[in-house]
Structure formats: structure tokens, C-alpha cells
Amino acid sequence: MDNGQAEDWLLDLAQQHRLSPSQRQIVQRMLGMFPDVAFLSTVEISRRAGVSQPTVTRLATALGFGGFPEFREALREVVLGSPPHVPAPRHSAIDQECANVAALKRVIAGDKLAMSAGWLAESLPVGVVGLRASGALADYFAYFARRVLPAVNVCTDAGAVDDFLVQLRGQGASAVLFFAMPRYPAATVAAIRQARDLRMSTVVITDEALAPFAPDADAVLVAPVGRGLTFDSHAAAVVLAISLLDAVAALDPQGTQERLDAHEALVDRWIY
């Protein structure tokens, strides 16, 4: 097998597993080491890749192998002959995102999204929570939600989320939207449970239906993440979030139009 095919095999394998950014960087560096990488020790790979030896060992485990020797044996099989299994077709980051967005069709047309839209539309104010990597998604949703909803409160601070939820409930909120993208912050998981304890409906946008906190959510809306680059891409989550907001707005078309008109009246003040 030539080096290009061997590199494709390693990339395909990496895309099938959830790797940390540092582990993805190691994979990228290993691509330039074929065919030698199949015959190097963890010490030699770590030296060439500029990482620690345990980091290389953890990469092998993250890729589904029992340890580095098993991973190296698979690499040797790929370099010397046939791959140990038939890899999935290689997809570019763009191809993967297109597939992720296409997977939303069923979610957007489903009962869970309609039910979630109803809960958020009835809540006054609406709560939005997104911590760490999910903070940008929460701010993005809240920015547009304020154009069509009378009151939107957002929290992106893990240290303040407990007080935020208590105050939100005290203000009369009946529903909270959570963004929970990998790696799932412990504070997000605890906040979902706290919101339910406060008797607020919990809607969670996350990357997979079997996320460990899924049983604590009233509705889980799945938006797969792109894992083909160093950092996760949340393109599908953005589309799902705005689709959810569109469904919320559609429940009160007259009120939505009035708020949009009021917003448009202010545009000339901040558009250059």
C-alpha cells in the first residue's frame, strides 16, 4: 500500500473517534512520517511529533486500540499489506459538515423540535445557557432571539450559572435552552439537573442522542459536530438553533412581525 492510502486509513480512523485537539495534531504530524511511523517506538514518535510519550500512548487508546503495540501492529498491516478493516470513505471537512447539516432534516421536522419551540415560546423570560465551547452558540441564539421574543436571558459563565437559574425561575421562566457540545462541561450537566429540579422544561442541543446527561433533559435535539479539523465545527448546531428559533417565532406571527418592525426602525442608528 502506498503512503497516500496509508495516510487515508489513519485519517479515516481518526474521524471515526472523538479525539482531543492535541490528539488530532499528533495524527496530522504522524501523516508525514509514513511509512517509518509503523516501525517507531512511542519514544521516537513522541520526539518527532514534539509531544510526551504518554500522549502518544493515549492516542492509541483513543483510536480504539488496547495499547500502543496493538496500534503499531495495525499501522504495519496497513503499510505492508491490506488494512485490518475496510475504512469508511474519506470525507473532507466540508463533506462532513454537509452530511451533518443534511442529518438535521428529520430533527427539524420532528415532534421534539415542535414541542421544544412551544416550551420556549411560553416561557417569560427564556433562559439560554452555553458554557465553555458552547458559549458562542448561546450568544448567537440569544442575539437573534431578542429580535422576536420579549425577554431573553443568557448565561455563558460556569461560575454564575447556579444563581442564574434560580433568578431565572424567580422571574417566571418555565423553560431553558442548553447548548452542550463536547467536551461536556461538568457545570452544564449539573445545570441541566438543577433546571429540572426548579421545574423548568429543559431543551438541550447536543451532538448525540446518547449523551450521558440525556436522561436529565426533557428534549434532546441532536446536531452532529464536525471532527475533521483540529477543533470541532458546530455548523449543524447553528442551523438547528436558528431553525428552533424560527419555529418559536412561527407560533406568534403577529408578535414576531411587530418586534421585527420595531427592530428595523433602529437599524439606521447602527448600520454604516
Disulfide bonds with the S-S distance in Angstrom:
none
